[in-house]
């Protein structure tokens, strides 16, 4: 007997009742996306489309397809064009996708479409922004699609439009670092240090990985260099390098020292703390981010959803290097191994 496909596994659990199956498939799509199973999540979404009653398919196709290609597949084709170096085709397609979404998925003040990808983003969004509108789950990741378009606009030098599109991307998912980083690139391109600092502060509020924190600190250093605050810039560059070593940061440190006209020693811990305080920042992830991760890990442990619990604990550990978190991860991974061995 062959290995069942993702679709076949899901089909075996469906009841034949459209509303029940739709609810089940939506849950499976979100759960699999959270666990990093993109193929499983896509299979669930495809099944939702396949079981849809005929009388709703025409309107669905109008909203979800461009020239017979589903919006998420259309976006993948844009990414392929970018990889192939076909920027002109990619930007034309991205404009088409952007227009399709903005025409058909409108936020009216009473409700808004959101592309929150998992429980962590859900919780962080609710706590940070306290939305009052009704939240509608967007069928695809519009935030990512708009971010791709924003990237192409920055690359083509159209900074003004890029800023507009990337701000719209952030409306779909205000806790995703992706569009914020692209917006930072737009401000770098336009040498707008004040706006670069502003968007970087906003990104630090939602950063949940050492890599994201490192990129934020590098952007802070870039803005301060542009403002002539060289010694402070070097502190942020060094901190970026601590979180995620990268040759480009070494080059930025050297360049900033040359601009300052003197060698700048690596900052002490005290110097880093003082400089961060000067800009009303605390080094590392926010307390809110860490609290949400710890709470979600505990919830998944209680619900016996151990792989997801480990995922949250690993994110928490990556940000804190907490030995208790590391110990808990090893304990749970051992339990998972034992359960897998029992099921063989």
C-alpha positions as CSV (number, residue, x, y, z in Angstrom):
1,X,0.0,0.0,0.0
2,X,1.4,3.4,-1.0
3,X,1.8,6.4,1.2
4,X,-1.3,8.5,1.3
5,X,-1.1,12.1,0.0
6,X,-2.0,15.1,2.1
7,X,-5.3,15.3,0.3
8,X,-6.1,11.7,0.7
9,X,-5.5,11.9,4.5
10,X,-7.8,14.9,4.8
11,X,-10.5,13.3,2.6
12,X,-10.6,10.3,4.9
13,X,-11.6,12.6,7.8
14,X,-14.3,14.5,6.0
15,X,-18.0,13.9,6.6
16,X,-19.6,15.1,3.3
17,X,-21.3,18.0,5.1
18,X,-20.0,21.2,3.4
19,X,-20.2,23.5,6.4
20,X,-18.6,20.9,8.7
21,X,-15.9,20.0,6.2
22,X,-15.1,23.6,5.5
23,X,-14.7,24.3,9.2
24,X,-12.5,21.2,9.5
25,X,-10.3,22.1,6.5
26,X,-9.9,25.7,7.6
27,X,-8.6,24.4,11.0
28,X,-6.3,21.9,9.4
29,X,-4.9,24.6,7.0
30,X,-4.1,26.9,10.0
31,X,-2.7,24.1,12.1
32,X,-0.4,22.8,9.3
33,X,0.7,26.3,8.4
34,X,1.7,26.9,12.0
35,X,3.7,23.6,12.0
36,X,5.5,24.7,8.8
37,X,3.7,22.1,6.6
38,X,3.0,24.3,3.6
39,X,2.0,21.5,1.3
40,X,-0.5,20.2,3.9
41,X,-1.9,23.7,4.4
42,X,-2.2,24.1,0.6
43,X,-3.9,20.7,0.2
44,X,-6.5,21.8,2.8
45,X,-7.2,25.0,1.0
46,X,-7.5,23.2,-2.4
47,X,-10.1,20.8,-0.9
48,X,-12.2,23.7,0.4
49,X,-12.3,25.0,-3.2
50,X,-13.1,21.6,-4.6
51,X,-16.1,20.9,-2.3
52,X,-17.6,24.4,-2.7
53,X,-21.2,24.3,-4.0
54,X,-21.6,25.2,-7.7
55,X,-23.8,28.2,-7.0
56,X,-20.9,30.0,-5.2
57,X,-18.1,28.9,-7.4
58,X,-18.6,31.6,-10.1
59,X,-18.2,34.4,-7.6
60,X,-15.4,32.6,-5.9
61,X,-13.5,32.3,-9.2
62,X,-14.0,36.0,-9.9
63,X,-12.4,36.9,-6.6
64,X,-9.7,34.3,-6.4
65,X,-8.3,33.9,-9.9
66,X,-6.4,36.0,-12.5
67,X,-6.7,34.6,-16.0
68,X,-7.5,31.1,-14.6
69,X,-4.6,31.1,-12.1
70,X,-5.4,31.2,-8.4
71,X,-4.0,34.2,-6.6
72,X,-1.4,32.3,-4.5
73,X,-0.2,30.4,-7.5
74,X,0.0,33.7,-9.4
75,X,2.2,35.1,-6.6
76,X,4.5,32.1,-6.9
77,X,4.8,32.8,-10.6
78,X,5.9,36.3,-9.7
79,X,8.5,35.0,-7.4
80,X,9.7,32.7,-10.2
81,X,10.0,35.7,-12.5
82,X,12.1,37.5,-9.9
83,X,14.4,34.5,-9.5
84,X,14.8,34.3,-13.3
85,X,15.8,38.0,-13.4
86,X,12.6,39.0,-15.3
87,X,11.9,42.1,-13.3
88,X,9.8,43.9,-15.8
89,X,7.4,40.9,-16.2
90,X,7.3,40.4,-12.4
91,X,6.4,44.0,-11.6
92,X,3.7,44.0,-14.2
93,X,2.2,40.8,-12.7
94,X,2.5,42.2,-9.2
95,X,0.6,45.3,-10.2
96,X,-2.1,43.1,-11.6
97,X,-2.3,41.1,-8.4
98,X,-2.3,44.2,-6.3
99,X,-5.2,45.7,-8.3
100,X,-7.2,42.5,-8.0
101,X,-6.9,42.4,-4.2
102,X,-7.5,46.1,-3.6
103,X,-10.6,46.0,-5.8
104,X,-12.2,43.0,-4.2
105,X,-11.0,42.9,-0.6
106,X,-11.9,46.2,1.0
107,X,-11.6,47.3,4.6
108,X,-14.6,49.4,5.3
109,X,-14.0,50.7,8.8
110,X,-16.4,48.1,10.3
111,X,-14.4,45.1,9.4
112,X,-10.9,44.3,8.0
113,X,-9.1,41.5,6.3
114,X,-6.1,40.1,8.1
115,X,-3.4,37.6,7.2
116,X,-2.3,36.5,10.7
117,X,-0.4,33.3,10.2
118,X,-0.5,31.5,13.5
119,X,-1.6,31.8,17.2
120,X,1.5,33.8,18.1
121,X,0.7,36.5,15.6
122,X,-3.0,36.4,16.6
123,X,-2.2,37.0,20.2
124,X,0.5,39.6,19.6
125,X,-1.9,41.5,17.2
126,X,-4.7,41.5,19.7
127,X,-2.5,42.7,22.6
128,X,-0.6,45.3,20.7
129,X,-3.4,46.8,18.5
130,X,-6.6,45.9,20.4
131,X,-8.7,45.9,17.1
132,X,-12.3,47.0,17.4
133,X,-13.4,46.0,13.9
134,X,-14.6,42.6,12.9
135,X,-11.6,40.6,11.6
136,X,-12.0,38.6,8.4
137,X,-9.4,36.0,7.6
138,X,-8.0,36.8,4.1
139,X,-8.0,33.7,1.9
140,X,-4.3,34.1,1.1
141,X,-1.3,36.0,2.5
142,X,-2.0,39.4,1.0
143,X,0.6,40.9,3.2
144,X,3.3,38.8,1.6
145,X,1.9,39.5,-1.9
146,X,2.0,43.3,-1.3
147,X,5.5,43.0,0.2
148,X,6.7,41.4,-3.0
149,X,5.2,44.2,-5.0
150,X,6.8,46.7,-2.6
151,X,10.2,45.1,-3.0
152,X,9.9,45.3,-6.8
153,X,8.9,49.0,-6.6
154,X,11.9,49.8,-4.4
155,X,14.2,47.9,-6.7
156,X,12.9,49.9,-9.7
157,X,13.4,53.2,-7.7
158,X,9.7,54.0,-7.3
159,X,10.0,54.7,-3.5
160,X,6.8,56.8,-3.1
161,X,4.6,54.1,-4.4
162,X,6.6,51.4,-2.6
163,X,5.9,53.2,0.7
164,X,2.2,53.3,0.0
165,X,2.0,49.6,-0.9
166,X,4.1,48.4,2.0
167,X,2.0,50.4,4.5
168,X,-1.0,48.6,3.0
169,X,0.8,45.3,3.4
170,X,1.3,46.1,7.1
171,X,-2.4,46.7,7.5
172,X,-3.1,43.1,6.5
173,X,-0.5,41.9,9.0
174,X,0.9,44.5,11.4
175,X,2.9,41.9,13.3
176,X,4.8,40.5,10.3
177,X,8.4,41.8,10.1
178,X,8.6,41.2,6.3
179,X,6.8,44.4,5.0
180,X,8.4,46.5,7.8
181,X,11.9,45.4,6.6
182,X,11.0,46.2,3.0
183,X,9.7,49.6,4.1
184,X,13.0,50.2,5.9
185,X,14.8,49.5,2.6
186,X,12.6,52.1,0.9
187,X,13.5,54.7,3.5
188,X,17.2,53.8,3.2
189,X,16.9,54.3,-0.6
190,X,15.3,57.7,0.0
191,X,17.8,58.6,2.8
192,X,14.9,59.2,5.2
193,X,16.6,58.4,8.5
194,X,13.8,59.6,10.7
195,X,11.2,57.3,9.1
196,X,13.7,54.5,9.1
197,X,14.1,54.8,12.8
198,X,10.4,55.0,13.3
199,X,9.6,51.8,11.3
200,X,12.5,50.0,13.0
201,X,11.1,50.8,16.4
202,X,7.8,49.3,15.2
203,X,9.6,46.2,13.9
204,X,11.3,45.7,17.3
205,X,7.9,45.5,18.9
206,X,7.1,42.4,16.9
207,X,10.6,40.8,16.3
208,X,10.6,37.2,17.4
209,X,14.0,35.8,16.2
210,X,17.6,36.7,16.7
211,X,17.9,37.3,12.9
212,X,15.0,39.8,13.0
213,X,16.5,41.6,16.0
214,X,19.9,41.7,14.3
215,X,18.4,43.2,11.2
216,X,16.6,45.8,13.3
217,X,19.8,46.9,15.1
218,X,21.6,47.0,11.8
219,X,18.9,49.3,10.4
220,X,19.1,51.5,13.5
221,X,22.9,51.7,13.0
222,X,22.4,52.6,9.3
223,X,20.0,55.5,10.3
224,X,22.3,56.8,12.9
225,X,25.2,56.7,10.5
226,X,23.1,58.8,8.1
227,X,22.5,61.2,10.9
228,X,26.2,61.5,11.7
229,X,25.9,59.8,15.1
230,X,28.7,57.5,14.4
231,X,29.6,56.2,17.9
232,X,26.0,55.3,18.7
233,X,25.7,53.7,15.2
234,X,28.6,51.4,16.0
235,X,27.0,50.3,19.2
236,X,23.9,49.1,17.3
237,X,26.1,47.5,14.6
238,X,28.0,45.5,17.2
239,X,24.8,44.4,18.9
240,X,23.5,43.3,15.5
241,X,26.6,41.2,15.0
242,X,26.2,39.6,18.5
243,X,22.7,38.5,17.6
244,X,23.5,37.3,14.1
245,X,27.1,37.5,12.8
246,X,27.3,38.8,9.2
247,X,30.2,40.0,7.1
248,X,28.1,43.0,5.9
249,X,27.9,44.3,9.5
250,X,31.7,44.1,9.8
251,X,32.0,46.2,6.7
252,X,29.4,48.7,8.1
253,X,31.4,49.0,11.3
254,X,34.6,49.7,9.4
255,X,32.8,52.2,7.1
256,X,31.3,54.1,10.1
257,X,34.7,54.3,11.9
258,X,36.1,55.8,8.7
259,X,33.4,58.4,8.5
260,X,34.0,59.2,12.2
261,X,37.7,59.7,11.4
262,X,38.9,57.5,14.2
263,X,38.9,53.9,15.4
264,X,35.9,53.0,17.6
265,X,36.4,50.2,20.2
266,X,33.8,47.4,20.6
267,X,31.2,48.6,23.2
268,X,31.1,47.2,26.7
269,X,27.9,45.7,28.0
270,X,27.4,48.9,30.0
271,X,27.9,51.0,26.9
272,X,25.3,48.9,25.0
273,X,22.8,49.3,27.8
274,X,23.4,53.0,28.1
275,X,23.1,53.6,24.4
276,X,19.9,51.6,24.1
277,X,18.4,53.5,27.0
278,X,19.4,56.8,25.3
279,X,17.0,55.8,22.4
280,X,14.4,54.4,24.8
281,X,15.1,50.8,23.8
282,X,15.8,47.6,25.7
283,X,18.2,45.1,24.1
284,X,16.4,41.9,23.0
285,X,12.8,40.8,22.4
286,X,10.0,42.6,24.2
287,X,8.5,41.3,27.4
288,X,5.2,40.9,25.7
289,X,6.7,38.7,22.9
290,X,8.4,36.4,25.4
291,X,5.3,36.2,27.6
292,X,3.1,35.2,24.7
293,X,5.5,32.5,23.5
294,X,5.8,31.0,27.0
295,X,2.0,31.0,27.4
296,X,1.4,29.4,24.0
297,X,4.0,26.7,24.8
298,X,2.2,25.9,28.1
299,X,-1.2,25.8,26.4
300,X,0.1,23.3,23.7
301,X,1.7,21.2,26.4
302,X,-1.7,21.0,28.3
303,X,-3.4,20.2,25.0
304,X,-0.8,17.5,24.3
305,X,0.2,19.1,21.1
306,X,3.8,18.6,21.8
307,X,5.5,19.4,18.4
308,X,3.9,22.8,18.4
309,X,4.8,23.3,22.0
310,X,8.5,22.6,21.1
311,X,8.3,25.0,18.2
312,X,7.2,27.9,20.6
313,X,9.8,26.9,23.2
314,X,12.6,26.9,20.6
315,X,11.6,30.4,19.5
316,X,11.6,31.4,23.2
317,X,15.0,29.8,23.7
318,X,16.4,31.4,20.6
319,X,15.6,34.8,22.0
320,X,16.6,34.2,25.7
321,X,19.0,31.2,25.8
322,X,17.1,30.3,29.0
323,X,18.5,27.0,30.3
324,X,15.1,26.0,31.7
325,X,13.6,26.3,28.3
326,X,16.3,24.2,26.8
327,X,15.8,21.5,29.4
328,X,12.1,21.5,28.7
329,X,12.6,21.2,24.9
330,X,14.9,18.2,25.4
331,X,12.3,16.5,27.8
332,X,9.5,17.0,25.3
333,X,11.5,15.9,22.3
334,X,12.3,12.7,24.2
335,X,8.6,12.1,24.9
336,X,7.8,12.7,21.2
337,X,10.5,10.1,20.2
338,X,9.0,7.6,22.6
339,X,5.5,8.1,21.2
340,X,6.8,7.7,17.6
341,X,8.6,4.5,18.5
342,X,5.4,3.1,20.1
343,X,3.4,3.8,16.9
344,X,5.9,2.1,14.6
